[in-house]
Amino acid sequence: ILVVEDEPALRDAIADQLRNHGYQVLAAADGIEALDMLSRNPDLSVLVCDLIMPRMGGRELARLAAERFPHLNFVYMSGHADQEFGEADGTDSSAVFMQKPFAMSALLTRITELDRRSALLRNLPIASNRTQIQ
């Protein structure tokens, strides 16, 4: 899993919680850093990203990442109530939106759901071990 969040404390908290639940996690401060990490780690399967960040926001990051890494699942998050999310953003069954603040249990549930949907779409066995999700 790659967590992309410009607020260091929140980025670290999300990454630490995911690691505590058995996930392999990388973290980036913005979209540009995230694209570099994705290039070096093409097996990442979930991108958790804030929609509003400096240098490159989550929408642009998701568009570029989806072009280069079509297997990626996306969890978009925003603390701005006015953020729209829908088909115009290119979302599909590989993407979900979470309004900040959210409970960590909700994020874990969404990641598990995305992984199951992705496995079913690719006709793969569903992962029973969370460490398989990166």
N, C-alpha and C positions, 0 to 999 in steps of 0.2 A: 504494500500500500504506500502511495506517495501522498503525504499531507502537505498542502500548499496553503499557507496562511501568513500574512504579513505581520501579524501581532505575535511577537516571540513567545510570550507566556502562554497564549492560547495554542499556538502551534506545538509547543513542547508538551503541554498538558494532553492534547489529543493524541500525539504520537506516543507518549508514555503510557496512556491508558490502553491504546491498541496493542502495544508491546506486552503490557501486563495481561492481556487476553490472548496472547500467543501468536500475534501477527508479526510478520517481518515488515518493518516500517522505515521509510526514508522521509525526510522533511526538507521543504524548500520555502524560501521567504517570498518568492514571487514566481510569475509565469515563466520568465526567462530562465531562472535557475531550475525550475521544474522541467522545462524542455531539455535542458542539458542532462539532468538526472535520468530522464526517460531514455535519452539516446544511449546513455551508458548502462542502463538497466531495462532493456526491452521486455523483460519477463514480468514487469509490474502489471498487475491486473486491475487495481482500483486506484483512482485518482480522487482524493478528497480535496476540494479547492474552494476557497473563498471567491465570491464573484467580484468583489471590489478590492483591488490591490494596486499599488504603484507599479510603474513600468509596464506590466502586462496583467490585465485582469483575468478572472476566471473564464469568462465567455470566450475570449480570444485564445487563451490557453487550451480550452476544451476543443475548440474548432481545429486548431493546429495539431493537437495531440490525437484527435480522432482520425485525422487524415493520415498520420504516420503510424498510428498504433490502433487499428480498428477493433482490436480485442479488448480495449480498455473499457472499464465501467466507471461511471462518474457519480460522485456525491457532491453536489453544489451546495454551498452554505452561504448565508448572508444574514447580517444583523439588521439590514435595512428593510423595513416593512414594504417599501415601495418597489422592491425588486420583482420584476415579472419573470416568470419561468414557464416555458411551454414549448410547443412545436416550433415556433419561430427560432428558438435557440438550437434547433437540431437535436432535441432530446428524443429519446426513444426508450425502449425497455432496458437500456444499459445506463440509465441516468435517473437519479432522484434528487429532490431538493429538500434541504433542512433549514428551517428558520432558526437562527441563533437567538437566544441561547437554547440549547437542547440537552437532553439527558444523554449521557454516554451510552446507556443501554439502548436508546433509540438509534444511535449511530451504528452500534454493533448489529442490531436487528436489520437495518437497511443494507449494510455490507453483506451480511449473510444472504439476504434476499437477492441482491444483485448477483452474487456468486452462483446461487442456485439457478436463477434465470439464465445466466450466461452459459452454465454447464448444459442446461436443457436445450438451449438454442444451438449449441455446438454438438449436441448428442454425446456428451461426455458423462462419465460417472460423476456424481455429486461428491465434492470433497467432504470428507468426514473429519479431516484434521485441519484446523485453522492455519497451521504453519504453511500449508500449501498456498494460501492466499498471500500475495505480495503486493 
